[in-house]
Amino acid sequence: MDLTYKIIDAFNEERGIESYVNISNCDGVGLIVHGHSGLNPAFRRSILEKVLNQIDLPVITLNADRQSPENNVPIH
């Protein structure tokens, strides 16, 4: 499998993701997410929520904090 990358100069992450979606011919978007703690989530919407509201493609998320059921080891 050949992987390529492109650097997008954008004001923030969600605008960068939206820009990439607009210039590419992708069928969906995959994002790795993780939990937050503290008061920050109460005051700031997540990047995931902003992306979901801005693009019209399917979005799949992978939880970075998930533990492997067999040996209780974080899945990376």
Protein Blocks (a to p, Z undefined) as FASTA:
>chain_A
ZZdddddddfblmlmmmmmmmmmccfbdcddddddedjklmmpccfklmmmmmpccdcdd
ddfkbccfklopacZZ
